[in-house]
């Protein structure tokens, strides 16, 4: 799906940024460890451990860049672009509130393409039933003639006006009419059952997508708090390490936790955007997607 790939590229762009920030943080930590080792405040093994973590962080950054390139190429193929790069302009976003679920339930009943097609087919089936039932009625034809001018013919021999009625009624056709009407009613019943089943499935789909959107919103609210706390934890541990009051492992653990929480928030934003597009498409109103991004919190 184009929307998933487009926002997937946006997600990959920001994952690279988080990995870059993490690598830069570990690089600074390694540089601090080198200075502390030179001053005899930490051992060589602690400095080596900081170097290993820095190198591992760089490998994760390179892996994120390669993943970004893969998604970039996938999107270019979907858009049939041979050269250059695609730069997503629409950011990842999340709305703080959504319309009530009832709004989407009503939209899917009135705007969904499948239901509208089934409704049209039902109307056509009803028309077919009426047409087949009309075969039981007689065929009546009215005709008339008006002579405007007749030269040399007496009026009593050629009436000026004639009106007639033709009547035909097929009383028995080997039960063909009954078969056609019965089959038309069966077809109409099948369409009705199919439409009812589709309506139930779409309602379940709306309920599921709406619940998952709310779950993504709840996750982000929790993750936002976690990021604030973790950023403070990283700051205090870096300061304590520089003063010899915290270990290198404590700093590394705090930095890894911060990266993990930031990546989790990015994933929640991406999931929200894809779920929202799926919900609006299901409801038959995908064109309203841009309105949601205009009033949302963006990353």
C-alpha positions as a Markdown table, in Angstrom:
| # | Residue | x | y | z |
|---|---|---|---|---|
| 1 | Unk | 0.0 | 0.0 | 0.0 |
| 2 | Unk | 1.3 | 3.4 | -1.0 |
| 3 | Unk | 0.4 | 5.1 | 2.3 |
| 4 | Unk | 2.2 | 2.5 | 4.4 |
| 5 | Unk | 5.4 | 2.8 | 2.2 |
| 6 | Unk | 5.3 | 6.6 | 2.2 |
| 7 | Unk | 5.0 | 6.8 | 6.0 |
| 8 | Unk | 7.3 | 3.9 | 6.3 |
| 9 | Unk | 10.0 | 6.1 | 4.6 |
| 10 | Unk | 9.1 | 8.9 | 7.0 |
| 11 | Unk | 9.5 | 6.5 | 9.9 |
| 12 | Unk | 12.9 | 5.3 | 8.5 |
| 13 | Unk | 14.1 | 8.9 | 8.2 |
| 14 | Unk | 13.4 | 9.6 | 11.8 |
| 15 | Unk | 14.8 | 6.2 | 13.0 |
| 16 | Unk | 18.1 | 7.3 | 11.3 |
| 17 | Unk | 17.9 | 10.5 | 13.3 |
| 18 | Unk | 17.4 | 8.7 | 16.6 |
| 19 | Unk | 20.2 | 6.3 | 15.8 |
| 20 | Unk | 22.4 | 9.3 | 14.9 |
| 21 | Unk | 21.7 | 11.0 | 18.1 |
| 22 | Unk | 22.4 | 7.8 | 20.1 |
| 23 | Unk | 25.7 | 7.3 | 18.3 |
| 24 | Unk | 26.7 | 10.9 | 18.9 |
| 25 | Unk | 25.9 | 10.5 | 22.6 |
| 26 | Unk | 27.9 | 7.3 | 22.9 |
| 27 | Unk | 30.7 | 8.9 | 21.0 |
| 28 | Unk | 30.8 | 11.8 | 23.5 |
| 29 | Unk | 30.7 | 9.2 | 26.3 |
| 30 | Unk | 33.6 | 7.4 | 24.9 |
| 31 | Unk | 35.6 | 10.7 | 24.6 |
| 32 | Unk | 34.8 | 11.4 | 28.2 |
| 33 | Unk | 35.9 | 7.9 | 29.2 |
| 34 | Unk | 39.2 | 8.5 | 27.4 |
| 35 | Unk | 39.8 | 11.7 | 29.4 |
| 36 | Unk | 38.9 | 10.0 | 32.6 |
| 37 | Unk | 41.3 | 7.1 | 31.8 |
| 38 | Unk | 44.1 | 9.5 | 31.1 |
| 39 | Unk | 43.5 | 11.1 | 34.5 |
| 40 | Unk | 43.5 | 7.7 | 36.1 |
| 41 | Unk | 39.9 | 7.9 | 37.2 |
| 42 | Unk | 38.7 | 4.8 | 35.4 |
| 43 | Unk | 40.4 | 1.6 | 34.2 |
| 44 | Unk | 41.2 | 0.7 | 30.6 |
| 45 | Unk | 38.5 | -2.0 | 30.6 |
| 46 | Unk | 35.8 | 0.7 | 31.3 |
| 47 | Unk | 37.1 | 2.8 | 28.4 |
| 48 | Unk | 37.1 | -0.3 | 26.1 |
| 49 | Unk | 33.6 | -1.1 | 27.1 |
| 50 | Unk | 32.5 | 2.4 | 26.2 |
| 51 | Unk | 34.3 | 2.0 | 22.8 |
| 52 | Unk | 32.4 | -1.3 | 22.1 |
| 53 | Unk | 29.1 | 0.3 | 22.9 |
| 54 | Unk | 30.0 | 3.3 | 20.6 |
| 55 | Unk | 30.9 | 0.9 | 17.7 |
| 56 | Unk | 27.7 | -1.1 | 18.2 |
| 57 | Unk | 25.7 | 2.1 | 18.1 |
| 58 | Unk | 27.4 | 3.0 | 14.8 |
| 59 | Unk | 26.5 | -0.4 | 13.3 |
| 60 | Unk | 22.9 | 0.2 | 14.3 |
| 61 | Unk | 23.0 | 3.6 | 12.6 |
| 62 | Unk | 24.4 | 2.0 | 9.4 |
| 63 | Unk | 21.7 | -0.7 | 9.5 |
| 64 | Unk | 19.0 | 2.1 | 9.8 |
| 65 | Unk | 20.5 | 3.9 | 6.9 |
| 66 | Unk | 20.4 | 0.7 | 4.7 |
| 67 | Unk | 16.7 | 0.1 | 5.8 |
| 68 | Unk | 15.9 | 3.7 | 4.8 |
| 69 | Unk | 17.5 | 3.1 | 1.4 |
| 70 | Unk | 15.5 | -0.1 | 0.9 |
| 71 | Unk | 12.2 | 1.7 | 1.6 |
| 72 | Unk | 13.3 | 4.7 | -0.5 |
| 73 | Unk | 13.8 | 2.3 | -3.5 |
| 74 | Unk | 10.5 | 0.6 | -2.9 |
| 75 | Unk | 8.6 | 3.9 | -2.9 |
| 76 | Unk | 10.4 | 5.0 | -6.0 |
| 77 | Unk | 9.3 | 1.9 | -7.8 |
| 78 | Unk | 5.7 | 2.4 | -6.7 |
| 79 | Unk | 5.8 | 6.0 | -7.9 |
| 80 | Unk | 7.7 | 4.9 | -11.1 |
| 81 | Unk | 10.6 | 7.3 | -10.4 |
| 82 | Unk | 13.9 | 6.3 | -12.0 |
| 83 | Unk | 16.3 | 8.8 | -10.5 |
| 84 | Unk | 16.7 | 11.1 | -7.5 |
| 85 | Unk | 15.2 | 10.6 | -4.1 |
| 86 | Unk | 11.8 | 10.9 | -2.6 |
| 87 | Unk | 11.6 | 13.4 | 0.3 |
| 88 | Unk | 8.4 | 12.9 | 2.3 |
| 89 | Unk | 6.8 | 16.3 | 3.1 |
| 90 | Unk | 4.0 | 15.0 | 5.3 |
| 91 | Unk | 5.3 | 14.2 | 8.8 |
| 92 | Unk | 4.3 | 11.5 | 11.1 |
| 93 | Unk | 1.4 | 12.8 | 13.2 |
| 94 | Unk | -1.2 | 11.9 | 15.8 |
| 95 | Unk | -4.4 | 13.6 | 16.8 |
| 96 | Unk | -5.1 | 14.1 | 20.5 |
| 97 | Unk | -8.8 | 13.4 | 20.0 |
| 98 | Unk | -10.8 | 11.6 | 17.3 |
| 99 | Unk | -14.5 | 11.9 | 16.4 |
| 100 | Unk | -16.8 | 9.5 | 18.1 |
| 101 | Unk | -16.9 | 6.0 | 16.8 |
| 102 | Unk | -20.5 | 6.5 | 15.7 |
| 103 | Unk | -19.3 | 9.0 | 13.1 |
| 104 | Unk | -17.2 | 6.3 | 11.4 |
| 105 | Unk | -20.0 | 3.7 | 11.7 |
| 106 | Unk | -22.4 | 6.0 | 9.9 |
| 107 | Unk | -19.8 | 6.9 | 7.3 |
| 108 | Unk | -19.1 | 3.2 | 6.4 |
| 109 | Unk | -22.9 | 2.6 | 5.9 |
| 110 | Unk | -23.3 | 5.5 | 3.5 |
| 111 | Unk | -19.9 | 5.9 | 1.8 |
| 112 | Unk | -18.3 | 2.5 | 1.6 |
| 113 | Unk | -17.8 | 1.4 | -2.0 |
| 114 | Unk | -18.7 | -2.2 | -1.5 |
| 115 | Unk | -22.0 | -1.4 | 0.3 |
| 116 | Unk | -22.9 | 1.1 | -2.4 |
| 117 | Unk | -22.3 | -1.4 | -5.1 |
| 118 | Unk | -24.4 | -4.0 | -3.4 |
| 119 | Unk | -27.2 | -1.5 | -2.9 |
| 120 | Unk | -27.1 | -0.8 | -6.6 |
| 121 | Unk | -27.2 | -4.5 | -7.4 |
| 122 | Unk | -30.2 | -4.8 | -5.1 |
| 123 | Unk | -32.1 | -2.1 | -7.0 |
| 124 | Unk | -31.3 | -3.8 | -10.3 |
| 125 | Unk | -32.5 | -7.2 | -8.9 |
| 126 | Unk | -35.8 | -5.5 | -7.7 |
| 127 | Unk | -36.3 | -4.1 | -11.2 |
| 128 | Unk | -35.7 | -7.5 | -12.7 |
| 129 | Unk | -38.3 | -9.0 | -10.4 |
| 130 | Unk | -40.8 | -6.4 | -11.5 |
| 131 | Unk | -40.0 | -7.0 | -15.2 |
| 132 | Unk | -40.3 | -10.8 | -14.8 |
| 133 | Unk | -43.6 | -10.4 | -12.9 |
| 134 | Unk | -45.0 | -8.2 | -15.7 |
| 135 | Unk | -45.0 | -11.3 | -17.9 |
| 136 | Unk | -48.2 | -12.4 | -16.1 |
| 137 | Unk | -50.0 | -9.3 | -17.4 |
| 138 | Unk | -51.5 | -9.1 | -20.9 |
| 139 | Unk | -49.9 | -7.0 | -23.6 |
| 140 | Unk | -52.1 | -4.2 | -24.8 |
| 141 | Unk | -51.5 | -2.1 | -27.8 |
| 142 | Unk | -53.4 | 1.1 | -28.8 |
| 143 | Unk | -53.3 | 2.3 | -32.3 |
| 144 | Unk | -55.0 | 5.1 | -34.3 |
| 145 | Unk | -55.1 | 6.7 | -37.8 |
| 146 | Unk | -56.1 | 10.2 | -38.9 |
| 147 | Unk | -56.6 | 10.9 | -42.6 |
| 148 | Unk | -55.7 | 14.5 | -43.2 |
| 149 | Unk | -56.6 | 14.6 | -46.9 |
| 150 | Unk | -58.0 | 12.1 | -49.5 |
| 151 | Unk | -58.6 | 13.2 | -53.1 |
| 152 | Unk | -61.4 | 11.5 | -55.1 |
| 153 | Unk | -62.5 | 9.1 | -52.3 |
| 154 | Unk | -65.8 | 9.6 | -50.6 |
| 155 | Unk | -65.7 | 10.2 | -46.9 |
| 156 | Unk | -68.1 | 7.4 | -46.2 |
| 157 | Unk | -65.8 | 5.0 | -47.9 |
| 158 | Unk | -62.7 | 6.1 | -46.0 |
| 159 | Unk | -63.2 | 7.2 | -42.4 |
| 160 | Unk | -61.2 | 10.2 | -41.4 |
| 161 | Unk | -60.3 | 8.7 | -38.0 |
| 162 | Unk | -59.8 | 5.2 | -36.8 |
| 163 | Unk | -58.9 | 4.0 | -33.3 |
| 164 | Unk | -58.1 | 0.4 | -32.3 |
| 165 | Unk | -57.0 | -1.8 | -29.4 |
| 166 | Unk | -54.7 | -4.8 | -29.7 |
| 167 | Unk | -54.8 | -7.4 | -26.9 |
| 168 | Unk | -52.5 | -10.4 | -26.3 |
| 169 | Unk | -52.3 | -12.6 | -23.2 |
| 170 | Unk | -50.1 | -15.6 | -22.9 |
| 171 | Unk | -51.9 | -17.8 | -20.4 |
| 172 | Unk | -49.3 | -20.6 | -20.4 |
| 173 | Unk | -45.7 | -20.7 | -21.4 |
| 174 | Unk | -44.5 | -24.0 | -19.8 |
| 175 | Unk | -43.8 | -22.4 | -16.4 |
| 176 | Unk | -41.0 | -20.2 | -17.8 |
| 177 | Unk | -42.4 | -17.1 | -16.1 |
| 178 | Unk | -42.5 | -18.9 | -12.7 |
| 179 | Unk | -38.9 | -20.0 | -13.1 |
| 180 | Unk | -37.7 | -16.5 | -14.0 |
| 181 | Unk | -39.6 | -14.8 | -11.1 |
| 182 | Unk | -38.4 | -17.5 | -8.7 |
| 183 | Unk | -34.8 | -17.2 | -9.8 |
| 184 | Unk | -34.9 | -13.4 | -9.6 |
| 185 | Unk | -36.3 | -13.5 | -6.0 |
| 186 | Unk | -33.5 | -16.0 | -5.0 |
| 187 | Unk | -30.9 | -13.7 | -6.5 |
| 188 | Unk | -32.4 | -10.8 | -4.6 |
| 189 | Unk | -32.3 | -12.7 | -1.4 |
| 190 | Unk | -28.7 | -13.7 | -1.9 |
| 191 | Unk | -27.7 | -10.1 | -2.5 |
| 192 | Unk | -29.6 | -9.0 | 0.7 |
| 193 | Unk | -27.8 | -11.7 | 2.7 |
| 194 | Unk | -24.4 | -10.7 | 1.2 |
| 195 | Unk | -25.0 | -7.0 | 1.9 |
| 196 | Unk | -26.0 | -7.8 | 5.5 |
| 197 | Unk | -22.9 | -9.9 | 6.0 |
| 198 | Unk | -20.7 | -7.2 | 4.5 |
| 199 | Unk | -22.3 | -4.6 | 6.7 |
| 200 | Unk | -21.6 | -6.6 | 9.8 |
| 201 | Unk | -18.0 | -7.3 | 8.8 |
| 202 | Unk | -17.4 | -3.6 | 8.0 |
| 203 | Unk | -18.8 | -2.6 | 11.4 |
| 204 | Unk | -16.5 | -5.0 | 13.1 |
| 205 | Unk | -13.6 | -3.6 | 11.1 |
| 206 | Unk | -14.4 | -0.1 | 12.1 |
| 207 | Unk | -14.6 | -1.1 | 15.8 |
| 208 | Unk | -11.2 | -2.9 | 15.6 |
| 209 | Unk | -9.4 | 0.0 | 13.8 |
| 210 | Unk | -10.9 | 2.6 | 16.1 |
| 211 | Unk | -9.8 | 0.7 | 19.2 |
| 212 | Unk | -6.3 | 0.3 | 17.8 |
| 213 | Unk | -6.1 | 4.0 | 17.1 |
| 214 | Unk | -7.1 | 4.7 | 20.7 |
| 215 | Unk | -4.5 | 2.2 | 21.9 |
| 216 | Unk | -1.8 | 4.0 | 19.8 |
| 217 | Unk | -2.8 | 7.3 | 21.4 |
| 218 | Unk | -2.6 | 5.9 | 24.9 |
| 219 | Unk | 0.8 | 4.4 | 24.1 |
| 220 | Unk | 2.1 | 7.8 | 23.0 |
| 221 | Unk | 0.8 | 9.6 | 26.1 |
| 222 | Unk | 2.7 | 7.1 | 28.2 |
| 223 | Unk | 5.8 | 7.2 | 26.1 |
| 224 | Unk | 5.9 | 11.0 | 26.1 |
| 225 | Unk | 6.1 | 10.9 | 29.9 |
| 226 | Unk | 8.8 | 8.2 | 29.8 |
| 227 | Unk | 10.9 | 10.2 | 27.4 |
| 228 | Unk | 10.8 | 13.2 | 29.7 |
| 229 | Unk | 11.9 | 11.1 | 32.6 |
| 230 | Unk | 14.6 | 9.2 | 30.7 |
| 231 | Unk | 16.1 | 12.4 | 29.2 |
| 232 | Unk | 16.5 | 13.7 | 32.8 |
| 233 | Unk | 18.0 | 10.3 | 33.8 |
| 234 | Unk | 20.5 | 10.5 | 31.0 |
| 235 | Unk | 21.4 | 14.1 | 32.0 |
| 236 | Unk | 22.0 | 13.3 | 35.6 |
| 237 | Unk | 24.0 | 10.1 | 35.0 |
| 238 | Unk | 26.2 | 11.8 | 32.5 |
| 239 | Unk | 26.9 | 14.5 | 35.0 |
| 240 | Unk | 27.5 | 12.0 | 37.8 |
| 241 | Unk | 29.9 | 10.0 | 35.5 |
| 242 | Unk | 31.9 | 13.0 | 34.8 |
| 243 | Unk | 32.2 | 13.6 | 38.5 |
| 244 | Unk | 33.1 | 9.9 | 39.2 |
| 245 | Unk | 29.8 | 9.3 | 40.9 |
| 246 | Unk | 28.3 | 6.9 | 38.3 |
| 247 | Unk | 29.5 | 4.0 | 36.3 |
| 248 | Unk | 29.8 | 3.9 | 32.5 |
| 249 | Unk | 27.3 | 1.1 | 32.5 |
| 250 | Unk | 24.7 | 3.3 | 34.1 |
| 251 | Unk | 25.2 | 6.0 | 31.5 |
| 252 | Unk | 25.0 | 3.5 | 28.7 |
| 253 | Unk | 21.9 | 1.9 | 30.1 |
| 254 | Unk | 20.1 | 5.2 | 30.4 |
| 255 | Unk | 21.1 | 6.3 | 26.9 |
| 256 | Unk | 19.9 | 2.9 | 25.4 |
| 257 | Unk | 16.6 | 3.3 | 27.3 |
| 258 | Unk | 16.1 | 6.8 | 25.9 |
| 259 | Unk | 16.7 | 5.5 | 22.3 |
| 260 | Unk | 14.4 | 2.6 | 22.9 |
| 261 | Unk | 11.5 | 4.8 | 24.1 |
| 262 | Unk | 12.0 | 7.3 | 21.3 |
| 263 | Unk | 11.9 | 4.5 | 18.7 |
| 264 | Unk | 8.8 | 3.1 | 20.4 |
| 265 | Unk | 7.1 | 6.5 | 20.1 |
| 266 | Unk | 8.0 | 6.7 | 16.4 |
| 267 | Unk | 6.5 | 3.2 | 15.8 |
| 268 | Unk | 3.3 | 4.3 | 17.6 |
| 269 | Unk | 3.0 | 7.4 | 15.4 |
| 270 | Unk | 3.6 | 5.3 | 12.3 |
| 271 | Unk | 1.0 | 2.7 | 13.4 |
| 272 | Unk | -1.5 | 5.5 | 14.1 |
| 273 | Unk | -1.1 | 7.1 | 10.6 |
| 274 | Unk | -1.5 | 3.8 | 8.8 |
| 275 | Unk | -4.5 | 2.7 | 10.9 |
| 276 | Unk | -6.2 | 6.1 | 10.3 |
| 277 | Unk | -5.7 | 5.8 | 6.6 |
| 278 | Unk | -7.1 | 2.2 | 6.7 |
| 279 | Unk | -10.1 | 3.4 | 8.7 |
| 280 | Unk | -10.9 | 6.3 | 6.4 |
| 281 | Unk | -10.5 | 4.1 | 3.3 |
| 282 | Unk | -12.8 | 1.5 | 4.9 |
| 283 | Unk | -15.4 | 4.2 | 5.6 |
| 284 | Unk | -15.1 | 5.5 | 2.0 |
| 285 | Unk | -13.7 | 8.9 | 2.9 |
| 286 | Unk | -9.9 | 8.7 | 2.4 |
| 287 | Unk | -9.9 | 12.3 | 1.0 |
| 288 | Unk | -10.4 | 13.6 | 4.6 |
| 289 | Unk | -7.0 | 12.2 | 5.7 |
| 290 | Unk | -5.2 | 15.5 | 5.2 |
| 291 | Unk | -7.7 | 17.3 | 7.5 |
| 292 | Unk | -6.5 | 15.1 | 10.4 |
| 293 | Unk | -2.8 | 15.9 | 9.8 |
| 294 | Unk | -3.5 | 19.6 | 9.7 |
| 295 | Unk | -4.7 | 19.6 | 13.3 |
| 296 | Unk | -2.5 | 17.0 | 14.8 |
| 297 | Unk | 0.7 | 16.8 | 16.8 |
| 298 | Unk | 3.6 | 16.2 | 14.4 |
| 299 | Unk | 7.0 | 14.7 | 14.7 |
